[in-house]
């Protein structure tokens, strides 16, 4: 499963397949929330990736993959 953090206008969204996006005012908040969701899903044995998108459309930093 892939979790995506991306900007939407002035806010940031955390998108998890099968769930409504979580919205945050700051990118750092969204990134931390995405990591927390990834850890919870990975603890069930689900392979999880976290991908960050920057405002200019580029990939933000290396993607995380659990476990």
TILO-139583 format. One line per 10 residues: number of its first residue (from 1); for each residue x, y, z of N, C-alpha, C, O. Coordinates in pm, whole numbers, m for minus. Example, Ala and Ser with C-alpha at 12.3 -4.5 7.8 and 13.67 -1.06 7.14 Angstrom:
% residues 2
1	1319:m569:780:1230:m450:780:1320:m330:780:1424:m332:846 ~ 1285:m225:708:1367:m106:714:1290:3:787:1341:114:804;
//
This chain:
% residues 67
1	85:m117:0:0:0:0:89:123:0:193:127:67 ~ 48:223:m75:124:348:m83:46:462:m21:m71:485:m55 ~ 111:534:68:56:654:129:125:772:62:248:774:48 ~ 47:871:22:103:986:m48:73:1113:31:m40:1136:76 ~ 177:1196:48:163:1328:107:184:1428:m6:287:1425:m74 ~ 84:1516:m26:95:1611:m137:21:1740:m106:m74:1741:m28 ~ 66:1849:m167:m2:1976:m147:m131:1982:m227:m141:1929:m338 ~ m231:2047:m167:m356:2078:m237:m385:2224:m206:m433:2257:m97 ~ m357:2309:m300:m372:2453:m274:m278:2496:m163:m157:2479:m173 ~ m334:2553:m58:m254:2603:54:m236:2501:166:m165:2529:263;
11	m297:2384:154:m289:2283:259:m219:2158:206:m186:2149:88 ~ m199:2062:295:m134:1936:260:m228:1821:290:m300:1823:390 ~ m228:1721:203:m315:1604:220:m232:1479:238:m126:1463:177 ~ m282:1391:323:m227:1256:336:m332:1163:276:m445:1156:325 ~ m295:1094:171:m388:1005:101:m351:860:128:m239:816:102 ~ m448:788:181:m434:645:209:m543:575:129:m660:612:141 ~ m510:475:48:m612:406:m30:m728:357:59:m706:297:164 ~ m850:383:14:m968:337:86:m1013:428:198:m1105:394:272 ~ m949:545:213:m985:638:322:m994:780:267:m933:812:165 ~ m1070:863:337:m1076:1005:301:m940:1068:330:m874:1029:427;
21	m897:1166:249:m769:1232:277:m773:1305:411:m874:1363:450 ~ m660:1302:478:m642:1383:599:m577:1514:555:m484:1513:475 ~ m627:1627:605:m579:1758:562:m505:1827:677:m548:1823:792 ~ m391:1889:643:m307:1957:741:m264:2093:686:m252:2111:565 ~ m241:2187:776:m200:2321:733:m52:2328:699:m9:2417:626 ~ 27:2234:751:172:2235:725:219:2100:675:167:1996:715 ~ 317:2103:586:370:1979:529:433:1888:632:421:1766:622 ~ 499:1946:732:561:1864:836:459:1786:917:482:1672:955 ~ 344:1850:942:236:1780:1014:185:1663:930:161:1554:983 ~ 168:1685:802:120:1580:713:220:1465:706:182:1348:707;
31	347:1498:698:451:1395:692:451:1308:818:460:1186:810 ~ 441:1372:934:438:1296:1060:315:1206:1068:323:1092:1114 ~ 200:1258:1024:77:1178:1026:90:1058:931:47:948:965 ~ 149:1079:814:167:970:718:259:862:775:233:743:757 ~ 364:903:842:455:806:903:384:726:1011:405:605:1023 ~ 301:792:1091:227:722:1197:131:619:1138:121:507:1189 ~ 61:656:1032:m30:561:965:50:444:908:9:329:919 ~ 164:474:848:247:369:790:295:270:895:295:149:872 ~ 335:320:1010:381:231:1118:267:142:1165:287:23:1188 ~ 146:200:1180:31:119:1222:m1:10:1120:m24:m105:1157;
41	m2:46:992:m31:m53:889:79:m159:880:50:m277:863 ~ 203:m117:891:315:m211:884:312:m309:1000:356:m423:987 ~ 260:m266:1115:255:m355:1231:158:m471:1209:164:m571:1281 ~ 69:m458:1110:m22:m566:1076:36:m657:968:m28:m754:927 ~ 157:m625:923:222:m705:819:202:m651:679:253:m708:582 ~ 130:m541:667:105:m479:537:229:m403:490:277:m316:562 ~ 282:m435:371:393:m354:318:341:m214:285:240:m200:216 ~ 410:m112:332:363:26:318:476:114:267:591:102:310 ~ 442:203:175:535:304:128:480:442:157:359:464:149 ~ 568:537:190:528:676:210:601:759:106:724:756:96;
51	524:833:28:579:914:m81:540:1060:m60:423:1091:m38 ~ 639:1147:m66:617:1291:m49:624:1359:m185:714:1332:m264 ~ 528:1448:m211:532:1531:m332:547:1675:m289:479:1720:m197 ~ 636:1748:m354:659:1888:m324:562:1977:m402:495:1930:m493 ~ 555:2102:m365:464:2195:m434:495:2208:m582:405:2235:m662 ~ 620:2190:m621:655:2202:m763:636:2070:m839:672:2060:m956 ~ 580:1968:m772:553:1841:m837:662:1737:m826:641:1620:m859 ~ 779:1778:m779:890:1682:m764:868:1591:m643:792:1623:m551 ~ 937:1476:m646:937:1384:m532:1017:1449:m420:1127:1499:m445 ~ 964:1447:m298:1033:1508:m184:1109:1405:m106:1050:1325:m33;
61	1239:1404:m119:1323:1313:m42:1301:1166:m80:1219:1136:m167 ~ 1374:1078:m17:1357:936:m48:1225:883:9:1181:924:116 ~ 1164:793:m65:1041:730:m17:1076:630:93:1181:566:89 ~ 987:619:189:1006:522:298:925:399:264:816:410:209 ~ 978:281:298:909:155:274:917:74:403:1025:52:456 ~ 800:30:453:794:m51:574:723:m181:543:648:m184:446 ~ 739:m283:613:865:m350:645:930:m404:522:1037:m464:530;
//
